[in-house]
Amino acid sequence: MNCTTKRPDTMRTLREIFCCPKTHGRLPDTATDLVRVMPKTPASRLFHRLPNLVSATLAFVVFRSLVMVAAAAVNDVTLEKTGQLNLEIPANTDHYYILYYQPDIANRNSAFPVAMEFGKWGGLTLTEPTGARGSHGFYRVTAARRDQAADIDGDGRSDIVELEDDTGRYSPFNPADPVPIEDGVTIIHSRDEFRRLSYKGTEVLRDTHLADLEFVKFYVIDASSPNPKLYFMNTERHRSHGFFAEAIGLTSDQSNLPDSMRGEIVYHPLVAGPGGKAGVYRYEFQPTDAFPFTDVAKIYEVLARNMPFLTNNLYYYPLPGFALPRYRDEKNLYDDSRVAVLLPDDLFKDITFLPLNIAESYGRLRVATADELPGPFDIMIYDNVPNELPRVSGVITAEPQTPLSHVNLRAIQDRIPNAFIASALEDKTIASLVGKYVRLSVTAEGYELQESTLAEVEAHHADRRPTETQIPVRDLTITEITPLDDIGFHDADAFGVKASNLAELRKMAFRVAEVPDGFAIPFYFYDQFMQFNQFYEEVDELRADETFQTDSAVREESLKEFRKKIRKADMPDWMIEKITALQNAFPEGTEIRCRSSTNNEDLADFSGAGLYESYTHHLDEGHLSKSIRQVFASMWTFRAFDEREFYRIDHAAAAMGVLVHPDFSDELANGVAVTTDPVYQSKNNFYLNTQLAEELVTNPEEGSTPEEILLNTEDSSIFTIVRRSNLVKDGARILDDDALRRLRVVLNAIHNDFRFLYKVPATDDFAMEIEFKITAEGNLAVKQARPWLFQSNSQ
C-alpha cells in the first residue's frame, strides 16, 4: 500500500516517507497532533521506545530548544557535538532524498530544503549544514524517484542533473544560471573548493579590513524573491563585486544591481565553533549595509544550503559602523532564530587549537612525567606549559601557551611543531598513539598525527642536523669589563648579543622610556675561568663517555654535577679584583642583575631562548663573583648542551659573557612585545603580552594568563584586547592608554633602527622581540631586544 500526504504542486513527483511500513500511518497536518518527548530523553532511547508510543508513525526529539523530527521508518536520530542533527533513514538507489526544515510547525508551506542526497542500499544519513536550533523546528524527509526527478529550485533543470554535477556550476538549491568556472560557482562542496575560490593577501582594494584574511565574496540576485540566486565569486580573480558582475554580464557599469545583496565569507581557522572544533566561517555584507534581520536570516539559509560541507560553523558578522547597531536593536530576533552571530570580540575567544609553530616532525609520542627526561627524538605532550624544555621533536600542550614563551621560541628556532590542543589526552586518536613513532604536522588550520616508523624518524632527523661542526665566533681580545655606553651593536662577538643590543638601545636615547645602565663582562673572562680550572678538559672527558652520550638521564646528572663544580670553583686573583671593582661601581644597597649573554643565542637565525640562566645578586650574598659563576655554570644546562649537540656547535667555542645592571624591583608589570603580529597575522599591529608585577610572560607560572593586546603601529588609541590578565581584578587593563602610547613610540623606533643595523631590506620579513617593564615609579623600561625568528614551513 502506498501512503501519501498532501503536498505543494511543485512536489508532485515526490513521495513523502512519513509512513510506517507496518501501520501505514500518516503525518499530521498540524502541530496539534504532535507528540512531544521530554528534552532529556536521549535520541537512541527514544527510537528504541518508538513501538510503544501511541503512534509508531511519528518520532519527535526535543534538544536544547524544541526541534521535532517526523518520519515513519526512522532508524536513529543523533545529535553531533556541533549541534547538527543526524537523521538515519532506510533508503535505496532508485530514489534521492530531501531533508526539509520547517520553522513554523503550523505552516507546512514555511518548509524549505536544507539537504539532498542520492539514496544508498541499506540506509542513508541526512543532515543539514547548520545546527538543530531555533525556538521551534520541524524536520521532514521526502523521497523522489530518480527516473521522475523534480526541480526543487524551479530553475528548469532537474534535481538529478544538478545533484550529479560536482563542478560547482549547478546547485539543486540555487536557481542561478551557471557562469564560467573561472568566474565563480553556485555551490561550494568542500573546504578545498572554498580555498580554491578564496583570496588571502594585501590586494583588497577598499576592503582593508580583509587584508591577509582568507575570504570568498558572494553576490545575491533577486534577493527579495522566495528563492534568491547566489554566486560565489572566484575571489582570486575578481576582488570586486563590480568586476565580477561585469565579467558575467550582469551589469555594464559596475553599479549596484537592483535587488541584490553583496558580501563575503571569511574563514577563521583558529576560532572555535560549536563542539569546540576549530574553524568558522563568517558572512558579512558591505560596510555601509545594514540589512534587517529578515534579510540577514534569508541569506544565512541560502548560503548554508549551498555550502553542504559546513558543520554548523557559519556565523553572521555585523560589521561595525552600520550593521552592528542594527543587530543590537534586533538582537532578540537573532537570539530566537537559527542565525548564529559572531561579534568582533569573539574572534579571539574560545580557541581550542592554536598552532604556535607551523612545522612537521617525526618522533616517539610521549606524555611528560616528572621522573623521565624527554629526548631529542620525542614528541612531548604536556598538561601544562613547561618552564624549561630540552631538545625535543615536537610539543603539544593541553594548556594554552603564550606565543612569546621560551617554549615557543625554542620551537620556532628548532623548526619543530608546537601546538595547544585542548584536552589533548582525552582525544582517543592521540591517546592511542602514545608510545608509538608518529608524524606530527601542525598547520595554520589544524594538525595531523599519524603512526610512523623508526626508519622514518631517523631519516627525518638526519636530514635536519648540520653535517659539519659549527664554530661560533668569539672575540677574546677584549679583556676588560666595559661600560655599556662604550660598546654597541657591532661588539657582539666579544660581549654577546644581549649585552651589545642593550648598549645599542641606550644610544637610541628614548624620551618616553628608560634603558638600564650597566656593564658588560667579555667572553675573555669565561674563557680564562674555564682554562684556570681545566674545565675544557673535563668537558672532553664527559663527551668521550659513551654512556654520557647515549643515556639522557646519565647526561643530565653528569652536567648537574659539572655545574656544581663551576659554581664552587676558584677564580684567578686578577678576575676577583676586577669583579670587586665592578661591584663597587654600583651605589651601595643596589641589588645587581647578572644576565647571560652568549655567542650562541639572540642571533638572527638562532634564538637560544631559555637555554641559559640569569641571576640577581642580592645584598646578603657577598661577593659578586658568586652570581657570575652561576651564570657561567648555566652554559652547561642539560637543555643547552643537547641543543648545541644537535646543531653540532663546538662546545669549546661557545662563550659566555655577562650583562650586569641594577635589578628592577617591585615593578608594576612586565611584558614582551613583537614588532609584528606573529599570532593572528593581523596587519599594522604590534603584539603585546603583559603580566602583573613580576609574573613572567616568557616562563609563566601554571594558571597565569597574561594580558594580550594588538596595538596599532600608527595610532595608540587603536588597539584590540585579545585577552585580559587573570590576575587583575574587575577586568581592568594592565597597560593603560599612556603606557600604550609610550610603547608604540619605542617599538617603532627599535624596529626601524635594528632593521637598518641588521641590513634587512624593507621587502623582507623582519621584527624585533622586546622585553619591557613598568617600574614601581610607573616608567616604561626596556631591558632586552633581539630579532624575532619567523616561522618557516621548510623542513
TORLUM-110240 format. One record per residue (C-alpha): x, y, z; residue in three letters. Coordinates in steps of 0.1 Angstrom, whole numbers, padded with zeros to 4 digits, always signed. Each point is the difference from the previous one (the first is absolute). Example, Ala and Ser with C-alpha at 12.3 -4.5 7.8 and 13.67 -1.06 7.14 Angstrom:
BEGIN
+0123-0045+0078ALA+0014+0034-0007SER
This chain:
BEGIN
+0000+0000+0000MET+0013+0034-0010ASN-0006+0027+0026CYS+0002+0037-0010THR-0008+0033+0015THR-0010+0034-0014LYS+0029+0019-0016ARG+0006+0032-0019PRO-0004-0002-0038ASP+0037+0003-0005THR+0005-0033+0018MET-0024-0021-0021ARG+0026-0026-0008THR+0011-0004+0036LEU-0011-0028+0023ARG+0002+0011+0036GLU+0013-0028+0022ILE-0019+0007+0031PHE-0017-0034-0001CYS+0010-0028+0022CYS+0000-0032-0021PRO-0019-0019+0027LYS-0027+0025+0010THR-0002+0022-0031HIS-0003+0030+0022GLY-0003+0035-0012ARG+0019+0032+0008LEU-0023+0024+0019PRO-0008+0032-0019ASP+0001+0023+0031THR+0021+0003+0031ALA-0030-0009+0022THR+0005-0037-0008ASP+0037+0000+0010LEU+0013-0021+0028VAL+0027+0017+0021ARG+0029-0019+0016VAL+0017+0015+0031MET+0033+0018-0008PRO+0021-0023+0021LYS-0010-0031-0020THR+0030-0012-0019PRO-0006-0005-0037ALA+0012-0036+0000SER-0024-0009+0029ARG-0028+0018-0017LEU+0001-0021-0031PHE+0002-0032+0019HIS-0032+0010+0016ARG-0018+0009-0032LEU-0022-0031-0002PRO-0014+0008+0034ASN-0011+0035-0010LEU-0036+0007-0008VAL+0009+0005-0037SER+0030-0020-0012ALA-0001+0021-0032THR+0013+0031+0018LEU+0032+0009+0018ALA+0008+0032+0017PHE+0032+0012+0016VAL+0005+0030+0022VAL+0035+0013+0004PHE+0012+0033+0016ARG-0031+0016-0015SER-0029-0018-0015LEU+0010-0017-0033VAL-0022-0027-0012MET+0007-0027-0026VAL-0027-0018-0019ALA+0004-0033-0019ALA-0016-0033+0000ALA+0029-0024-0005ALA+0028+0019+0017VAL+0029-0022+0012ASN+0016+0025+0023ASP+0004+0037+0008VAL+0032+0013+0016THR+0014+0034+0008LEU+0036+0007-0008GLU+0022+0021+0023LYS-0003+0027-0026THR-0038+0001+0006GLY-0008-0015-0033GLN-0029-0025-0003LEU+0008-0034-0016ASN-0031-0017-0013LEU+0005-0036-0010GLU-0027-0013-0024ILE-0005-0031-0021PRO+0009+0007-0037ALA+0007-0015-0034ASN+0018+0010-0031THR-0032+0005-0020ASP-0008+0032+0019HIS+0016+0031+0012TYR-0009+0016+0033TYR-0007+0036+0012ILE+0002+0012+0035LEU-0023+0030+0008TYR+0001+0024+0029TYR-0034+0015+0009GLN+0004+0029+0024PRO-0037+0004+0005ASP-0015-0032+0012ILE-0035+0011-0008ALA+0008+0011-0036ASN+0013-0027-0023ARG+0006+0026-0027ASN+0027+0015+0021SER+0022-0031-0006ALA+0031+0003-0021PHE+0026-0025-0011PRO+0033-0002+0019VAL+0016-0032-0013ALA-0002-0024-0029MET+0017-0033-0005GLU-0002-0030-0024PHE-0013-0031+0016GLY+0021-0029+0010LYS-0010-0036+0006TRP-0004-0007+0036GLY-0005+0035+0013GLY+0010+0036-0002LEU+0010+0027+0025THR-0014+0035-0007LEU+0013+0031+0018THR-0001+0037-0007GLU+0031+0023+0000PRO-0015+0020+0029THR-0010-0011+0034GLY-0033-0011+0015ALA-0008+0033+0015ARG-0029+0025+0004GLY-0029+0005+0023SER-0020-0027-0020HIS+0010-0021-0029GLY-0014-0029-0019PHE+0019-0023-0024TYR-0015-0022-0027ARG+0014-0022-0027VAL-0013-0005-0035THR+0011-0026-0026ALA-0001+0004-0038ALA+0006-0026-0026ARG+0031+0006-0021ARG-0019-0007-0032ASP-0026+0026+0010GLN+0023+0027+0013ALA-0015+0033+0012ALA+0014+0035-0002ASP+0002+0013+0035ILE+0014+0034-0007ASP-0022+0006-0031GLY+0028+0009-0024ASP-0010-0024-0028GLY+0027-0025+0008ARG-0008-0033+0017SER+0013-0008+0035ASP+0019-0030-0014ILE+0019+0022-0025VAL+0010+0024+0027GLU+0006-0025+0027LEU+0023-0020-0022GLU+0021+0030-0010ASP+0032+0003+0020ASP+0015+0031-0018THR-0019+0026+0020GLY-0019+0012-0031ARG-0034-0014+0011TYR-0016-0002+0034SER-0034-0017+0007PRO-0007+0028+0026PHE+0011+0030-0021ASN-0019+0012-0031PRO+0030+0021-0012ALA+0011-0007-0036ASP+0035-0015-0003PRO+0029+0023-0008VAL+0035-0008-0012PRO+0018-0020+0027ILE+0028+0025-0001GLU-0024+0027+0012ASP-0020-0017+0027GLY-0023-0028+0011VAL-0035-0005+0013THR+0010-0025+0027ILE+0031-0008+0020ILE+0003-0037+0008HIS+0031-0001+0022SER+0025+0019+0020ARG+0025-0005-0028ASP-0024+0016-0025GLU-0004+0029+0023PHE+0038+0004+0003ARG+0003-0001-0038ARG-0025+0028-0004LEU+0013+0021+0028SER+0026+0028+0001TYR+0024+0007+0028LYS+0024+0029-0002GLY+0003+0038+0000THR-0016+0009-0033GLU-0035+0005+0013VAL-0008+0033-0016LEU-0022+0021+0024ARG-0007-0030+0023ASP+0030+0006+0022THR-0016-0020+0029HIS+0004-0031-0021LEU+0038+0003-0004ALA+0017-0034+0005ASP-0033-0017+0008LEU-0012-0029-0022GLU-0033+0009-0015PHE-0024-0007-0029VAL-0023+0027-0012LYS-0037-0007-0009PHE-0026+0017-0020TYR-0038-0005+0005VAL-0024+0009-0027ILE-0038+0002+0003ASP+0005+0003+0037ALA-0036+0007+0008SER-0013-0031-0018SER-0008-0031+0019PRO+0029-0018-0015ASN+0029+0025-0008PRO+0028-0007-0024LYS+0034-0004+0015LEU+0035+0002-0015TYR+0032-0008+0019PHE+0026+0021-0018MET+0035-0012-0010ASN+0015+0026+0023THR+0035-0008-0010GLU-0010+0014-0034ARG-0027+0025+0009HIS+0008+0021+0030ARG-0030+0023-0007SER-0037-0008-0002HIS-0002+0024-0029GLY+0028-0017-0020PHE-0018-0033+0005PHE-0034+0013-0010ALA+0015+0015-0032GLU+0019-0032-0008ALA-0031-0021+0000ILE-0022+0026-0017GLY-0022+0010+0030LEU+0007+0037-0005THR+0021+0022-0023SER+0009+0029+0023ASP+0010-0018+0032GLN-0028+0017+0019SER-0021-0018+0026ASN-0024-0025-0016LEU-0035+0007+0012PRO-0014-0024+0026ASP+0035-0014+0007SER+0020-0007+0032MET+0037-0002+0000ARG+0026-0011+0025GLY+0027-0025+0009GLU+0006-0032+0020ILE+0031+0001+0021VAL+0017-0031+0014TYR+0015+0001+0035HIS+0020-0032+0005PRO+0007+0005+0037LEU-0034+0011+0013VAL-0019-0028+0017ALA-0035-0008-0014GLY-0027-0022+0016PRO+0014-0030+0017GLY+0034+0016+0004GLY+0011-0008-0035LYS+0024+0027-0014ALA-0009+0018-0032GLY-0030+0022-0006VAL-0014+0019-0030TYR-0015+0035+0005ARG-0021+0017-0026TYR-0004+0037-0002GLU-0014+0027-0023PHE+0016+0032-0013GLN+0012+0025+0027PRO-0029+0024-0007THR-0027-0027-0001ASP-0024-0004+0030ALA-0025-0026-0011PHE-0029-0009+0022PRO-0001-0034+0018PHE-0024-0016-0025THR+0025+0006-0028ASP+0030-0011+0019VAL-0018-0032+0011ALA-0010-0007-0036LYS+0035+0002-0013ILE+0012-0022+0029TYR-0022-0028-0012GLU+0010+0007-0037VAL+0037-0001+0007LEU-0002-0031+0023ALA-0019-0023-0023ARG+0024+0008-0028ASN+0030-0007+0023MET-0008-0036+0009PRO+0034-0006+0016PHE-0008+0023+0029LEU-0001-0014+0035THR-0023+0026+0016ASN+0029+0024-0002ASN-0016+0028-0020LEU-0005+0033+0018TYR-0013+0035-0008TYR+0025+0027+0006TYR-0016+0034+0004PRO+0027+0024-0011LEU+0007+0030+0024PRO-0015+0032-0013GLY-0034-0007-0015PHE-0008-0037+0005ALA+0011-0004+0036LEU-0024+0027+0014PRO-0029-0016-0019ARG+0009-0034+0013TYR-0001+0013+0035ARG-0035+0015-0006ASP-0012-0034-0013GLU+0020-0022+0023LYS-0031-0017+0014ASN-0009-0012-0035LEU+0034-0015-0005TYR-0001-0017+0034ASP-0032-0017-0009ASP+0011-0012-0035SER+0023-0024-0017ARG+0025+0027-0009VAL+0032-0002+0019ALA+0018+0033+0006VAL+0037+0007+0003LEU+0011+0033+0015LEU+0034+0017-0002PRO+0010-0011+0035ASP-0009-0036-0008ASP+0028-0003-0025LEU+0026-0005+0027PHE-0021-0021+0025LYS-0005-0037+0006ASP+0029-0011-0020ILE+0005-0037+0005THR+0029-0004-0024PHE+0028+0024-0006LEU+0029-0007-0023PRO+0029+0016+0018LEU+0025-0012-0025ASN-0009-0014-0034ILE+0023-0029-0008ALA+0002-0037-0005GLU+0021-0025+0019SER+0004-0037+0008TYR+0006-0016+0034GLY-0013-0022+0028ARG-0032+0014+0015LEU+0003+0003+0038ARG-0019+0015+0029VAL+0023+0021+0023ALA+0007-0014+0035THR+0020+0013+0029ALA+0024-0030+0001ASP+0010-0004-0036GLU+0018+0025-0022LEU-0011+0006-0036PRO+0025-0008-0028GLY+0008+0018-0032PRO-0021-0025-0020PHE-0031+0003+0022ASP-0032+0019-0008ILE-0012+0011+0034MET-0036+0005+0014ILE-0001+0022+0030TYR-0030+0007+0023ASP+0015+0034+0008ASN+0025+0022-0019VAL+0035-0010+0013PRO+0023+0028+0012ASN+0030-0019-0014GLU+0002-0020-0032LEU+0028-0023-0010PRO+0005-0008-0037ARG-0031-0019-0012VAL-0016-0007-0034SER-0034+0016+0007GLY-0022+0014+0027VAL-0037-0003+0007ILE-0015+0017+0031THR-0035-0004+0014ALA+0003+0035+0016GLU+0001+0031-0022PRO+0035+0014-0006GLN+0012+0036-0002THR+0014+0003-0035PRO+0031+0019+0015LEU+0009-0027+0025SER+0034-0016-0001HIS-0016-0033-0010VAL-0014+0015-0032ASN+0031+0020-0008LEU+0019-0033+0003ARG-0025-0017-0023ALA+0004+0027-0027ILE+0037-0001+0003GLN+0001-0038-0003ASP-0026-0001-0027ARG-0021-0025+0020ILE-0038+0000+0001PRO-0016+0015+0031ASN-0037+0003+0007ALA-0025+0005+0027PHE-0027-0027-0003ILE-0027+0002+0026ALA-0005-0033+0019SER+0027-0016-0021ALA+0001-0032+0020LEU-0038-0004+0000GLU+0002-0004-0038ASP-0002-0037-0008LYS+0022+0003-0031THR+0028+0017+0019ILE-0002-0023+0030ALA+0002-0031-0023SER+0033+0012-0014LEU+0018+0007+0033VAL+0032-0020+0001GLY+0001-0005-0038LYS+0021+0016-0027TYR-0021+0027-0017VAL+0000+0029-0024ARG-0014+0032+0014LEU-0009+0028-0025SER-0013+0033+0013VAL-0015+0024-0025THR-0019+0033+0002ALA-0033-0019-0001GLU+0006-0031+0021GLY+0023-0029+0006TYR+0006-0035-0012GLU+0014-0028+0022LEU+0007-0033-0017GLN+0019-0031+0009GLU+0035-0002-0015SER+0031-0023+0001THR+0033+0002+0017LEU+0017+0002-0034ALA-0020+0031-0009GLU+0008+0016+0033VAL+0038-0006-0005GLU-0001+0012-0036ALA-0019+0032+0009HIS+0025+0010+0028HIS+0031-0009-0020ALA-0012+0025-0027ASP-0005+0028+0025ARG+0034-0001+0017ARG+0030+0019-0014PRO+0026-0023-0015THR+0029+0021+0011GLU+0011+0014+0034THR-0012+0035+0006GLN+0025+0023+0016ILE-0016+0032+0015PRO+0021+0032-0002VAL+0015+0012+0032ARG+0024+0029+0004ASP+0024-0005+0029LEU+0020+0032-0006THR-0022+0021+0022ILE+0013-0006+0035THR-0018+0027+0021GLU-0034+0004+0015ILE-0015+0028-0020THR-0028+0025+0007PRO-0030-0005-0023LEU+0003+0036-0013ASP+0035-0009-0014ASP-0013-0029-0022ILE-0027-0006-0025GLY-0016-0023-0025PHE+0032-0010-0018HIS+0017-0012+0032ASP-0021-0031+0003ALA+0030-0023-0009ASP+0017+0010+0033ALA-0030+0005+0023PHE-0029-0019-0014GLY-0031+0013-0018VAL-0021+0006+0032LYS+0026+0025+0014ALA+0008+0017-0033SER-0036+0004-0010ASN-0008+0015+0034LEU+0029+0024-0005ALA-0014+0009-0034GLU-0034+0008+0017LEU+0017+0024+0023ARG+0013+0019-0030LYS-0035+0005-0013MET-0007+0024+0028ALA-0037-0006+0005PHE-0019+0029+0014ARG-0030-0022+0011VAL+0019-0030+0014ALA+0031-0008+0020GLU+0027-0026-0008VAL+0021-0014+0029PRO+0036+0012+0004ASP+0027-0025+0008GLY+0030-0020-0012PHE+0009-0029-0023ALA+0024-0027+0011ILE+0017-0013-0032PRO+0004-0037-0011PHE+0037+0003+0010TYR-0009-0004+0037PHE-0020-0032-0006TYR+0028-0015-0022ASP+0026+0008+0026GLN-0021-0014+0028PHE-0005-0033-0019MET+0037-0003-0007GLN+0010+0009+0035PHE-0021-0029+0014ASN+0008-0024-0030GLN-0037-0003-0006PHE+0004-0003-0038TYR+0018-0032+0006GLU-0028-0013+0022GLU-0025+0007-0027VAL+0021-0020-0024ASP+0000-0029+0024GLU-0038+0001+0004LEU-0006+0000-0037ARG+0023-0029-0005ALA-0021-0021+0024ASP-0024-0022-0021GLU-0025-0002+0028THR-0001+0038+0003PHE-0007+0003-0037GLN-0027-0027-0002THR-0018+0002+0034ASP-0019+0033+0006SER-0004-0007+0037ALA+0037-0005+0004VAL+0008+0031-0021ARG-0024+0021+0021GLU+0015-0011+0033GLU+0036+0004-0013SER-0007+0035-0011LEU-0017+0008+0033LYS+0032-0011+0018GLU+0022+0020-0024PHE-0021+0032+0007ARG+0006-0005+0037LYS+0037-0001-0006LYS-0001+0032-0020ILE-0020+0018+0027ARG+0025-0009+0026LYS+0032+0004-0021ALA+0027+0026+0007ASP+0005+0030-0022MET+0034+0015-0007PRO+0010+0028+0023ASP+0000+0026-0027TRP-0036-0010-0009MET-0012+0004+0036ILE+0015+0034+0001GLU-0017+0012-0031LYS-0034-0014+0011ILE+0005+0017+0033THR+0005+0033-0018ALA-0031-0007-0020LEU-0021-0006+0031GLN+0013+0031+0016ASN-0010+0021-0031ALA-0037-0004+0010PHE-0014+0022+0027PRO-0001-0016+0035GLU-0031-0021+0006GLY-0005-0008-0037THR-0011-0035-0009GLU+0017-0010-0032ILE-0014-0020-0029ARG+0025-0023-0018CYS-0014-0012-0033ARG+0014-0026-0024SER+0013+0014-0033SER+0015-0027-0023THR+0012-0003-0035ASN-0027-0026-0008ASN-0033+0017+0010GLU-0019+0030-0011ASP+0013-0004-0036LEU-0019+0009-0031ALA-0004-0037-0008ASP+0004-0016+0035PHE-0020+0012+0029SER+0014-0022+0028GLY-0029+0012+0022ALA-0001-0017+0033GLY+0033-0019-0004LEU+0020+0020+0025TYR-0008+0016+0034GLU+0003+0034+0016SER+0002+0008+0037TYR-0006+0029+0024THR+0028+0006+0024HIS-0017+0010+0033HIS+0015+0021+0027LEU+0006-0029+0024ASP+0019-0022-0026GLU+0035+0015+0005GLY+0024+0003-0029HIS-0015+0005-0035LEU+0022-0029-0013SER-0026-0024+0014LYS-0027+0011-0024SER+0026+0002-0029ILE+0009-0036+0005ARG-0037-0010+0000GLN-0004+0016-0034VAL+0032-0017-0012PHE-0014-0033+0012ALA-0032+0004-0019SER+0020-0005-0032MET-0002-0037+0009TRP-0037-0006+0007THR-0014-0032-0015PHE-0022+0019-0024ARG+0028+0023-0012ALA+0025-0029-0005PHE-0025-0021-0020ASP-0009+0030-0021GLU+0036+0006-0009ARG+0006-0037-0005GLU-0029-0003-0025PHE+0012+0030-0020TYR+0036-0013+0002ARG+0011+0033+0017ILE+0036-0003+0013ASP-0005+0000+0038HIS+0035+0014+0005ALA-0007+0030-0023ALA-0032+0008+0018ALA+0007+0030+0022ALA-0019+0017+0029MET+0000+0037+0006GLY-0019+0017+0028VAL-0022+0031-0002LEU+0000+0018+0034VAL-0024+0027+0010HIS-0022+0011+0030PRO-0028-0024+0007ASP-0036+0011-0005PHE-0020-0004+0032SER-0037+0003+0008ASP-0009+0006-0037GLU-0037+0006-0007LEU+0001-0022-0031ALA+0023-0018-0024ASN-0006-0010-0036GLY+0012-0010-0034VAL-0008+0017-0033ALA+0006-0010-0036VAL+0001+0027-0027THR-0024-0020-0021THR-0029-0023+0007ASP+0014-0035-0001PRO-0031-0017+0015VAL-0031+0013-0018TYR+0018+0013-0031GLN-0018+0034+0001SER+0016+0029-0018LYS+0014+0032+0014ASN-0001-0013+0036ASN+0025-0006+0027PHE-0006-0031+0022TYR+0002+0005+0037LEU+0000-0025+0029ASN+0000+0016+0035THR-0004-0014+0035GLN-0004+0016+0034LEU+0030+0008+0022ALA+0028-0026-0003GLU-0021-0028-0015GLU+0020-0011-0031LEU-0014-0001-0035VAL+0029-0020-0015THR-0002-0027+0027ASN-0035+0004+0015PRO-0011-0018+0031GLU-0027-0026-0004GLU-0034+0017-0002GLY+0015+0034-0008SER-0018+0017-0029THR+0017+0032-0013PRO-0017+0029-0016GLU+0001-0002-0038GLU-0004+0031-0021ILE+0004+0009-0037LEU+0012+0036-0001LEU-0003+0020-0032ASN+0035+0010-0013THR-0012+0035-0009GLU-0026+0010+0025ASP+0002-0012+0037SER-0037+0008+0005SER-0008-0029-0024ILE+0006-0034+0017PHE-0018-0033+0006THR+0000-0017+0033ILE+0002-0036-0010VAL+0001-0014+0035ARG+0001+0016+0035ARG+0024-0011+0028SER-0016-0023+0025ASN+0020+0017+0028LEU-0017+0034-0004VAL-0033+0006+0018LYS-0032+0011-0017ASP+0015-0005-0035GLY+0022+0031+0002ALA+0029+0005-0024ARG+0036-0002+0010ILE+0012+0023-0027LEU-0019+0032+0001ASP-0003+0026-0028ASP+0032+0018+0010ASP+0020-0033+0001ALA-0013-0010-0035LEU+0009+0035-0014ARG+0036-0003+0013ARG+0003-0036-0012LEU-0011+0009-0035ARG+0027+0026-0002VAL+0027-0023+0014VAL-0009-0030-0022LEU+0000+0020-0032ASN+0034+0014+0008ALA+0015-0034+0009ILE-0015-0017-0030HIS+0014+0027-0025ASN+0034+0003+0017ASP+0008-0037+0001PHE-0014-0007-0035ARG+0027+0024-0011PHE+0027-0015+0022LEU-0008-0036-0011TYR-0001+0013-0036LYS-0034-0016-0007VAL-0017+0013-0032PRO-0033+0016+0004ALA-0016-0027-0021THR+0012-0028+0023ASP-0018-0012+0032ASP+0016+0016+0031PHE-0011+0006+0035ALA+0016+0005+0034MET-0010-0016+0033GLU+0002+0023+0030ILE-0002-0006+0037GLU-0013+0029+0020PHE-0012+0009+0035LYS-0021+0026+0016ILE+0021+0010+0030THR-0012+0008+0035ALA+0001+0036-0009GLU-0023-0006-0030GLY+0028+0005-0026ASN+0004-0022-0031LEU+0033-0018+0000ALA+0014-0020-0029VAL+0023-0028+0011LYS+0007-0022-0031GLN-0004+0000-0038ALA+0007-0028-0023ARG-0010-0011-0035PRO-0033-0018-0003TRP+0003-0034-0017LEU-0027-0004-0026PHE-0018-0033-0004GLN+0011-0021-0030SER-0018-0027-0018ASN+0032-0013-0014SER+0013-0032+0017GLN
